[in-house]
């Protein structure tokens, strides 16, 4: 049985300020691949005021990967900018389970967006 979906959309992405709390402000996309094949995942970032951009990454078989949107090692030249509203679309060649999370220091909480999958 294959678990997961091949398309995920997270419509509410926005990098918060780092802040001064115990857990610094950040956002991430967590991808779990429970198949026996590497998942090739295309990210498309959709903005309010500029053209979309895309890049690809891989998640090994039976692994989880956390990608921080403000880390160049994860998002390359498309690292998120503070206070920029955008959406994230994932398209994978293997079924995956994905989650978007944001540690929000302005309200001292952690926000999880379940997203839409198909």
C-alpha positions in Angstrom: 0.0 0.0 0.0 1.3 3.4 -0.9 1.0 6.1 1.7 0.9 9.8 0.8 0.0 11.9 -2.1 2.0 13.3 -5.1 0.8 16.9 -5.0 0.7 19.2 -1.9 -0.1 22.9 -1.6 0.5 25.1 1.4 -1.2 28.4 0.7 0.0 30.3 3.8 3.8 30.6 3.9 5.6 33.5 5.4 9.0 33.6 7.1 8.6 35.2 10.6 11.3 37.2 12.3 13.8 35.2 14.3 12.8 36.8 17.6 14.2 36.4 21.0 12.2 33.4 22.3 13.5 30.0 23.3 12.6 28.7 19.8 13.7 31.2 17.2 11.2 32.1 14.5 11.5 29.9 11.4 9.4 28.0 8.9 10.0 24.6 7.3 8.6 22.0 5.1 8.8 18.4 6.4 8.5 15.6 3.8 8.2 11.9 4.7 8.8 9.3 2.0 7.7 5.8 3.0 8.1 4.3 -0.4 11.0 2.0 -1.4 12.1 4.5 -4.1 13.8 8.0 -3.9 11.2 10.8 -4.2 12.1 13.5 -6.6 10.2 16.6 -5.4 9.6 19.8 -7.3 9.0 22.9 -5.2 7.1 25.8 -6.8 7.0 29.0 -4.8 4.0 31.2 -5.8 4.2 34.9 -4.7 1.7 37.7 -4.4 3.7 40.1 -6.5 6.2 38.3 -8.7 6.5 35.3 -11.0 6.6 31.7 -9.5 10.0 30.0 -9.2 10.8 26.3 -9.0 13.6 24.0 -7.8 13.9 20.3 -7.1 15.1 18.2 -4.2 15.1 14.5 -3.3 14.0 12.5 -0.3 15.5 9.1 0.1 13.3 6.0 0.4 11.9 5.4 4.0 13.3 8.8 5.2 12.0 12.1 6.5 13.6 15.4 5.4 13.1 18.8 7.0 13.8 21.8 4.7 14.1 25.2 6.3 12.9 27.9 4.0 15.6 30.4 5.2 18.5 28.0 4.8 20.4 28.2 1.5 21.4 24.6 1.9 17.7 23.6 1.6 16.1 26.3 -0.6 19.2 27.5 -2.6 18.9 31.0 -4.1 15.1 30.9 -3.3 15.5 31.2 0.5 12.5 33.0 2.0 12.7 36.6 3.0 11.2 37.9 6.2 7.5 39.0 6.0 7.1 37.9 2.3 3.8 36.2 1.7 3.9 33.2 -0.7 2.5 29.7 -1.2 4.4 26.4 -1.7 3.4 23.7 -4.1 5.1 20.3 -4.0 5.0 17.8 -6.9 6.6 14.4 -6.3 7.1 11.3 -8.5 6.4 9.1 -5.4 3.6 9.4 -2.9 4.8 11.5 0.1 3.4 13.0 3.2 4.2 16.7 3.7 3.7 19.3 6.4 4.4 23.0 6.7 5.3 24.4 10.1 6.1 27.9 11.3 7.5 28.9 14.7 6.0 32.3 15.2 7.8 34.4 17.9 5.4 37.3 17.6 2.7 35.2 19.2 5.0 32.6 20.9 3.4 29.6 19.2 4.0 27.0 16.6 1.7 27.1 13.5 1.1 24.0 11.4 -0.6 24.3 8.0 -2.0 20.9 7.0 -2.2 22.0 3.4 -4.1 20.5 0.5 -3.1 17.2 -1.2 -4.2 15.3 -4.2 
